[in-house]
């Protein structure tokens, strides 16, 4: 299963198409800061340029969380840009957000001969239907295109499936989220056989506690396809010493993953 699949294209419903047409006809204010009428102003675009991409780790990572790299802190304009793309159908943001995700993938994987396979963490089917598109699959495809332009053979494999319903994560602590999500994802056998020979990288838009990425990694390992690393557009910033953005001195704001 690759980014070239045409069997189903999330985001082809009327709501995302209408949003894209409105963007062309009536240029929107910057989705990050609300300034100007450019859709994405230069300062906000610069926040997604990938120069800050580096390791990100929670203080208490859940079991099985692979090494995580993020492109930017989840704050200010970056937070607004992710929300606009995910919840308000601002599809024009897929390209710059995808470039940021590609930077996090490059940071997470380093050099290597094997092709990359990006495995997006799926949204609940009901959420995808309500939004009219699959935002993470769209970002994964945008990141793959960016990586291929840079000479890295990259495909997208949306192989993770929901195995059971989960409770709303809002208000749950890290341990509660882990318990809530454990066993919630699976990889069908017919899809797992297509993953051999690739370097697998889990991708998501945001991490806060690491619970979603840890569950996705568990499902891939159960299918015999352990991920090499995980990459996200953004990670929630925390204060205090410990793992953070590459080059961030101890005591400064770093990145702490785990949605």
C-alpha positions as CSV (number, residue, x, y, z in Angstrom):
1,X,0.0,0.0,0.0
2,X,1.7,3.2,-1.2
3,X,1.2,6.9,-1.7
4,X,0.2,6.1,-5.3
5,X,-2.9,4.2,-4.3
6,X,-6.0,5.6,-6.0
7,X,-8.6,3.3,-4.5
8,X,-9.7,5.9,-2.1
9,X,-8.6,9.5,-1.7
10,X,-9.5,11.0,1.7
11,X,-10.1,14.6,1.3
12,X,-12.1,14.3,-1.9
13,X,-15.5,15.0,-0.2
14,X,-17.4,18.3,-0.8
15,X,-16.2,20.1,2.4
16,X,-12.4,20.0,1.7
17,X,-13.0,20.8,-2.0
18,X,-15.1,23.8,-1.1
19,X,-12.5,25.0,1.3
20,X,-9.8,24.8,-1.4
21,X,-12.0,26.7,-3.9
22,X,-12.6,29.4,-1.3
23,X,-8.9,29.7,-0.7
24,X,-8.4,30.5,-4.4
25,X,-11.3,32.9,-4.7
26,X,-10.9,34.7,-1.4
27,X,-7.3,34.7,0.0
28,X,-7.5,34.0,3.7
29,X,-5.6,35.6,6.5
30,X,-2.6,33.6,7.7
31,X,-3.9,30.5,9.5
32,X,-1.0,30.7,11.9
33,X,-1.1,34.3,13.2
34,X,-4.2,35.9,11.5
35,X,-2.1,38.6,9.8
36,X,-2.1,39.7,6.2
37,X,-4.1,37.9,3.4
38,X,-1.6,35.4,2.2
39,X,-2.9,32.1,3.7
40,X,0.5,31.5,5.3
41,X,2.7,34.5,6.1
42,X,6.6,34.3,5.8
43,X,7.2,34.4,9.5
44,X,4.8,31.5,10.1
45,X,6.2,29.6,7.1
46,X,9.7,30.0,8.6
47,X,8.5,28.2,11.8
48,X,7.9,25.1,9.6
49,X,11.3,25.2,7.8
50,X,12.6,22.2,9.7
51,X,15.7,23.8,11.1
52,X,14.6,23.0,14.6
53,X,13.9,19.3,13.8
54,X,15.5,17.0,16.4
55,X,15.0,14.4,19.1
56,X,11.9,14.8,21.3
57,X,11.2,12.7,24.4
58,X,8.7,12.6,27.2
59,X,10.1,12.6,30.7
60,X,8.4,9.2,31.3
61,X,8.0,7.5,27.9
62,X,5.4,4.8,27.7
63,X,6.7,1.2,27.1
64,X,7.6,0.6,23.5
65,X,7.8,4.2,22.3
66,X,10.4,4.3,19.5
67,X,12.8,7.3,19.2
68,X,10.8,10.4,18.3
69,X,11.8,13.4,16.4
70,X,9.7,16.5,15.9
71,X,10.0,19.6,13.6
72,X,8.6,22.3,15.9
73,X,7.1,23.0,19.3
74,X,3.3,22.7,19.5
75,X,2.6,26.3,20.4
76,X,1.5,29.6,19.0
77,X,1.2,29.7,15.2
78,X,2.3,26.1,14.7
79,X,-0.6,24.9,16.9
80,X,-3.0,27.1,14.9
81,X,-1.7,25.8,11.6
82,X,-2.2,22.1,12.6
83,X,-5.7,22.8,13.8
84,X,-6.6,24.7,10.7
85,X,-5.5,21.9,8.5
86,X,-7.0,19.1,10.6
87,X,-10.3,20.6,11.8
88,X,-11.1,23.4,9.4
89,X,-10.0,21.8,6.1
90,X,-7.3,24.3,5.2
91,X,-5.8,21.9,2.7
92,X,-3.4,24.5,1.3
93,X,-1.4,23.9,4.5
94,X,-0.6,20.3,3.7
95,X,2.5,21.2,1.7
96,X,4.3,23.3,4.3
97,X,3.2,21.0,7.1
98,X,4.4,18.0,5.0
99,X,7.8,19.7,4.5
100,X,8.1,20.1,8.3
101,X,7.2,16.4,8.8
102,X,9.8,15.5,6.1
103,X,12.4,17.4,8.1
104,X,11.5,15.4,11.2
105,X,11.7,12.1,9.3
106,X,15.2,13.0,8.0
107,X,16.3,13.9,11.5
108,X,14.9,10.6,12.8
109,X,16.4,8.3,10.2
110,X,19.7,9.7,9.0
111,X,21.4,8.1,6.0
112,X,20.5,4.7,4.8
113,X,20.2,2.6,1.7
114,X,16.8,1.0,2.3
115,X,13.7,2.8,1.0
116,X,11.6,4.6,3.7
117,X,8.0,3.6,4.4
118,X,6.0,6.2,6.3
119,X,3.2,4.7,8.4
120,X,0.7,7.3,9.5
121,X,-1.1,6.9,12.8
122,X,-4.8,6.7,11.9
123,X,-7.7,8.8,13.1
124,X,-10.9,7.1,14.3
125,X,-13.1,6.3,11.3
126,X,-15.8,8.5,12.7
127,X,-13.5,11.5,13.0
128,X,-12.3,11.1,9.4
129,X,-15.9,11.0,8.2
130,X,-16.8,14.1,10.2
131,X,-13.8,16.1,8.8
132,X,-14.3,14.9,5.3
133,X,-10.7,14.0,4.9
134,X,-7.8,12.1,6.6
135,X,-5.4,14.9,7.6
136,X,-2.6,12.6,8.7
137,X,-2.6,10.5,5.5
138,X,-2.5,13.8,3.5
139,X,0.5,15.0,5.5
140,X,2.3,11.7,5.2
141,X,1.9,11.9,1.4
142,X,3.1,15.5,1.3
143,X,6.1,14.5,3.4
144,X,6.9,11.5,1.1
145,X,6.8,13.8,-2.0
146,X,9.2,16.2,-0.3
147,X,11.6,13.4,0.7
148,X,11.5,11.9,-2.9
149,X,12.4,15.4,-4.2
150,X,15.4,15.3,-2.0
151,X,16.5,11.9,-3.4
152,X,15.1,9.7,-0.6
153,X,13.0,6.8,-1.9
154,X,9.9,7.1,0.2
155,X,6.4,5.6,0.0
156,X,3.4,5.8,2.3
157,X,1.7,2.7,3.9
158,X,-1.5,3.4,5.7
159,X,-1.6,-0.2,7.1
160,X,-2.8,0.5,10.7
161,X,-6.4,-0.3,11.4
162,X,-8.6,0.3,14.5
163,X,-9.1,-3.0,16.3
164,X,-11.6,-1.7,18.9
165,X,-13.2,1.6,20.0
166,X,-11.4,3.8,22.4
167,X,-12.6,6.4,24.9
168,X,-12.1,10.1,24.3
169,X,-8.5,11.0,25.3
170,X,-9.4,14.5,26.5
171,X,-8.7,14.8,30.2
172,X,-6.8,11.5,30.5
173,X,-3.4,11.4,32.0
174,X,-0.4,9.6,30.4
175,X,-0.9,6.2,32.1
176,X,-4.7,6.4,31.4
177,X,-4.1,7.1,27.8
178,X,-1.7,4.2,27.5
179,X,-4.3,1.8,29.0
180,X,-7.1,3.3,26.9
181,X,-5.1,2.7,23.7
182,X,-3.4,-0.6,24.4
183,X,-4.6,-3.1,21.8
184,X,-6.6,-0.6,19.9
185,X,-4.6,-0.9,16.6
186,X,-3.7,-3.8,14.4
187,X,-2.0,-4.5,11.1
188,X,-3.9,-7.0,8.8
189,X,-1.7,-9.9,7.7
190,X,-2.5,-9.1,4.0
191,X,-0.9,-5.7,4.5
192,X,2.0,-6.6,6.8
193,X,3.6,-8.7,4.0
194,X,4.1,-5.5,2.0
195,X,6.3,-3.9,4.6
196,X,9.4,-6.1,4.3
197,X,12.6,-4.5,3.1
198,X,11.7,-1.0,4.1
199,X,12.8,1.3,6.9
200,X,9.5,2.0,8.7
201,X,8.9,5.4,10.3
202,X,5.7,6.1,12.2
203,X,4.4,9.6,11.4
204,X,1.8,11.8,13.2
205,X,0.9,15.4,13.4
206,X,1.4,15.9,17.1
207,X,2.7,14.1,20.2
208,X,2.0,14.9,23.9
209,X,2.4,11.7,26.0
210,X,3.6,9.2,23.4
211,X,0.6,6.9,24.0
212,X,-0.6,6.8,20.3
213,X,2.8,6.3,18.9
214,X,3.6,3.6,21.4
215,X,0.4,1.7,20.5
216,X,1.1,2.1,16.8
217,X,4.6,0.8,17.3
218,X,3.3,-2.2,19.3
219,X,0.9,-3.1,16.5
220,X,3.7,-3.0,13.9
221,X,6.0,-5.1,16.1
222,X,3.1,-7.6,16.6
223,X,2.9,-7.9,12.8
224,X,6.7,-8.5,12.6
225,X,7.5,-5.0,11.3
226,X,9.1,-2.9,14.0
227,X,9.4,0.8,13.2
228,X,12.9,2.4,13.1
229,X,11.6,5.7,14.6
230,X,8.7,8.1,14.8
231,X,8.4,11.6,13.4
232,X,5.9,14.4,14.0
233,X,5.3,17.9,12.8
234,X,5.1,19.2,16.4
235,X,5.5,18.2,20.0
236,X,4.2,19.8,23.2
237,X,6.9,21.9,24.8
238,X,7.9,21.4,28.4
239,X,10.2,23.2,30.7
240,X,13.0,21.8,32.7
241,X,16.1,19.6,32.0
242,X,15.9,16.4,30.0
243,X,15.5,15.4,26.3
244,X,14.4,18.2,24.1
245,X,15.1,19.8,20.7
246,X,18.5,19.2,19.3
247,X,20.8,21.9,20.6
248,X,18.4,23.1,23.3
249,X,20.3,23.7,26.5
250,X,19.1,22.0,29.7
251,X,16.5,24.1,31.4
252,X,15.1,25.7,28.2
253,X,11.9,24.7,26.5
254,X,12.2,21.3,24.8
255,X,9.9,18.9,23.0
256,X,7.9,16.3,24.8
257,X,6.0,13.9,22.6
258,X,3.0,11.6,22.8
259,X,-0.5,12.2,21.7
